[in-house]
């Protein structure tokens, strides 16, 4: 075991790294966590849920985003790629023209859980 404390990243360092990274990561309290690929069942459930939600939103002012949109949970400081996020009204984005813009005001976040991620 290493006796040196783990170096925590700032949000700015995380976002700068994420913009150049080969693989996606999520961020919480100075630590990053690799985003694993989903299984076939995960993908099917996510797409079916997104289709149902999207069909319900079609005529309203709400929009659905997939897991390509990073979301910041302002209350906790978590930066993540949820399976589905929905915004009703104008989207508030952090990051300006940055390639890794972050959604700040999701009205709904949906995540398909496997037994391991649920725990």
C-alpha positions as CSV (number, residue, x, y, z in Angstrom):
1,X,0.0,0.0,0.0
2,X,1.1,3.5,-0.8
3,X,1.6,5.9,2.2
4,X,1.2,8.9,0.0
5,X,-2.3,10.5,0.0
6,X,-4.3,10.3,-3.2
7,X,-4.1,13.5,-5.2
8,X,-7.6,15.0,-5.6
9,X,-8.4,16.9,-8.9
10,X,-10.1,20.2,-9.1
11,X,-13.2,20.5,-11.3
12,X,-11.1,22.5,-13.7
13,X,-8.5,19.8,-14.0
14,X,-11.1,17.1,-14.5
15,X,-12.9,19.1,-17.2
16,X,-9.6,19.8,-19.0
17,X,-8.6,16.2,-18.8
18,X,-12.0,15.0,-19.9
19,X,-11.9,17.1,-23.0
20,X,-8.7,15.2,-24.1
21,X,-9.4,11.8,-22.7
22,X,-9.8,8.7,-24.8
23,X,-12.3,7.3,-22.3
24,X,-15.1,9.0,-20.3
25,X,-14.9,9.5,-16.6
26,X,-17.2,10.9,-14.0
27,X,-16.2,13.2,-11.2
28,X,-17.1,13.5,-7.5
29,X,-15.3,15.1,-4.6
30,X,-12.0,15.3,-6.4
31,X,-11.9,11.8,-7.6
32,X,-12.6,10.4,-11.1
33,X,-14.3,7.2,-11.9
34,X,-14.1,5.4,-15.3
35,X,-17.4,5.0,-17.1
36,X,-17.9,1.4,-18.0
37,X,-19.6,0.3,-21.2
38,X,-23.1,-1.1,-20.9
39,X,-24.3,-4.6,-21.6
40,X,-26.7,-5.6,-24.3
41,X,-29.6,-5.6,-21.9
42,X,-28.5,-2.2,-20.5
43,X,-28.5,-0.7,-24.0
44,X,-31.9,-2.2,-24.9
45,X,-33.6,-0.9,-21.6
46,X,-32.0,2.5,-22.0
47,X,-33.1,2.9,-25.6
48,X,-36.7,1.7,-24.9
49,X,-37.0,4.1,-21.9
50,X,-35.6,7.0,-24.0
51,X,-38.1,6.2,-26.8
52,X,-41.1,6.2,-24.4
53,X,-40.0,9.4,-22.7
54,X,-39.2,11.1,-26.1
55,X,-42.6,10.2,-27.4
56,X,-44.3,11.7,-24.4
57,X,-42.2,14.9,-24.7
58,X,-42.7,15.4,-28.4
59,X,-45.3,18.1,-28.3
60,X,-44.1,19.9,-25.2
61,X,-41.2,22.2,-24.3
62,X,-39.0,19.4,-22.8
63,X,-36.1,17.8,-24.5
64,X,-34.4,14.5,-23.8
65,X,-30.6,14.0,-23.9
66,X,-28.7,10.7,-24.1
67,X,-25.5,9.7,-22.2
68,X,-23.4,11.9,-24.5
69,X,-24.5,15.0,-22.4
70,X,-22.5,15.4,-19.2
71,X,-24.6,16.7,-16.3
72,X,-23.5,18.5,-13.2
73,X,-25.6,17.9,-10.1
74,X,-25.2,21.3,-8.4
75,X,-26.3,20.1,-5.0
76,X,-23.5,17.5,-4.7
77,X,-20.9,18.6,-7.2
78,X,-21.2,15.3,-9.2
79,X,-20.3,15.4,-12.9
80,X,-21.8,12.4,-14.7
81,X,-23.1,11.0,-17.9
82,X,-26.6,9.8,-17.0
83,X,-28.3,7.4,-19.4
84,X,-31.1,9.9,-20.0
85,X,-31.6,13.5,-18.8
86,X,-34.5,15.8,-19.5
87,X,-34.8,19.6,-19.5
88,X,-38.0,21.5,-19.7
89,X,-37.4,25.1,-20.8
90,X,-34.0,26.6,-21.8
91,X,-30.9,24.5,-21.2
92,X,-28.3,26.1,-18.9
93,X,-24.8,25.0,-20.0
94,X,-21.5,25.3,-18.3
95,X,-18.4,25.4,-20.5
96,X,-19.3,27.9,-23.2
97,X,-17.8,26.8,-26.5
98,X,-15.9,24.0,-24.8
99,X,-16.3,20.6,-26.5
100,X,-17.4,19.1,-23.2
101,X,-20.3,21.4,-22.3
102,X,-22.1,20.4,-19.1
103,X,-25.9,20.6,-18.5
104,X,-26.7,22.4,-15.2
105,X,-30.4,22.2,-15.0
106,X,-31.8,18.7,-15.7
107,X,-35.4,18.3,-14.6
108,X,-35.0,14.5,-14.7
109,X,-32.1,12.1,-14.6
110,X,-32.6,8.5,-15.4
111,X,-30.0,5.7,-15.0
112,X,-30.4,2.1,-15.8
113,X,-28.9,0.1,-13.0
114,X,-27.3,-3.3,-13.1
115,X,-27.0,-5.4,-9.9
116,X,-23.4,-4.2,-9.4
117,X,-24.1,-0.5,-10.0
118,X,-27.3,-0.6,-7.9
119,X,-25.2,-1.7,-4.9
